Amino acid sequence: MAKPKVLILMGSDSDLKTVEEAAKFLKEAGVDFTMDISSAHRNPEKTVEYAKKAREEGFEVIIAAAGMAAHLPGVLASHTTLPVIGIPMSGGALGGVDAVLSILQMPKGIPVATVGIDAARNAGILACQILSIKYEEVRIKLEGMKASIRKENDEKSARIRNYLQD
């Protein structure tokens, strides 16, 4: 059986430090990925080509990080039927709010899932949740992650309750 595979694109190399968090999570979950720079403005032909060939190259989800006008996720979504997850990047005069709105406000028929500003890890998790429909090993990794989050939260809660009792 084929392994799950995600395409991660960013508009600029300045996005790499943030986008690495998505890649790290995918690696933890055992999901293969390819990562590249593909600007919707500086190299639109490359971006369109990625979108058009993604499915035939075995990708099942696309993660796209972009700041300011943030057209990359929408351009990709307009040329594929694969799910696209947009990561709005901070920066610029509006601190990433402009990117959030650009990614969220897509026209009818061209949806893009959107995570929070710089929330690359959540983009990786969402990609895995989509893949978990088909791949049991990814579902199992996600269940383990969720259990770990609950355990950590319960431990913090117990410390707070004990603190108030002292």
N, C-alpha and C positions, 0 to 999 in steps of 0.2 A: 504494500500500500504506500502511496506517495506521502511524503512528509508535508505538514502545513508550511506555507510560504507567504511571507508578507513583503511588500515593496514599501520602502521608506524613502520619501523624497523630501528635500528641503530646498528652499529658494536660494540659500546662501550658505557658505561655510561658517558664517557667524552663528548659524543655528545649531551647529554640531554639538556643542557642549550640552545643550538642553535636550536635543533629539537622542543623544546617547542613552538617556534614561529609558526610552522606548525599546531601543536595541538590547539593553541589558535585561529588561524584563522578558523580551522574546527569547533571549538566550537561556534565561532561567527556566522558561516554560518549554524549552526544547523545540522552538519554532525557528525554522530557517528564515533568513531575510536577506535582502539586498538593499543597500543604502547608497544614495547618490544625490548630487546637486542637480536640480532641474528647474530653472527659473521660468515661470510663466511669462515673464516680460523680456528677459535677456536671451532666452533660447526657447521660444514657444514651440518650435518644431520638435525639439527633443522631448518636451513635455507631452505633446500630443502623441508622439510615437510610443513613449512609455505607456500611456493610457491605452492605446489601441492594441498593443502587444502583450499587456500584462497577463491577461487570462491564458493566452496560448503559451506563455512562458511559465505557467504554473502558479502564478500569484493568485491568492484568494481574497486578500484585503490590501488596501493601499492606505498608508499613513502619509499625510502631507503637512509639512510645517511651513508656515509663511507669516510674515509680519506686515505691518502697515496695510497696504491695499489687499494683501493676502489672497491673490487670485489663484494661486497654485492648486489648492484643493478643488475649487469649482471648475477650473479648466480640466483637471483630471476627471472629475465626475461627469463632465459633459461629453467625454469621449469613451466612457466605459460603463458597464453595468455592474462592475464589482463595487462592494461597499468602500467608500472613501471616508477616512477619519481625518479631520482637520485639527491641527495644533496651532492656535493663534500664538504668535510669538510676541513677547514684550518688546518694548523699545519704541522709538519714534516719539513724536510729540504727545501722543495720547496713551503711551504706556501699554499698548496692546489692545486697548478697547476698540480701536479702529479695525484691528485684525479679527477680533471676535465678531464684530458686526458684519464684516465682509464675508466671513465663513458661514455665519448663521443665516444670513439673509439671502439664501439662494433662491432662484426662480423656481416656480412650479415644475416638477419633473426632474430636477437636478439636485437631489438632496445630498448634503454632506453632514455626517455626524461631527459634532464639535465638542471638544473637551475644553477645560479651562486654560487660561493664559499660561503658557510654558508647561502645561500638564502632560508632558510626553509619556511619563510612566502610565498615566491613565489611558493614553492612546494605545499603548502596548497591551494593557489589560483588556481594554475594549476589543481590540483586534483578537485577542485570545478568547474572549467570550463569544465572539462571532464564530471563530474556528472550533470552539468546543461543541458546537452543534454536530459537527462531523467527526471530530477527533477526540476519542475518549481520553487519551493520554494528556491532552491539553485541559480537558475538564477536570481531571484528577489533580493536576498541578494548581488550577484555580481554586479548587475546593481546599487544598492544603494552604494556599495563601490566605483565603478567607478565614480558615480556622486559626491560623497564626495571628491574624489581625484581631479576631475575637479574644484569643487568649491574652494577647498584649493589653487589650483594652480592659479585660477583666482584672488583670494584675494591677493596672493603674488605678482602677476603681477601688480595689481592695486596699491599696496604699492610702488613698484619699480617705476612705471610710475609717481606717485605722488611725490615721493622722488626726481626724476630728475626735476620735475617742480618747486620745491621750490627754 
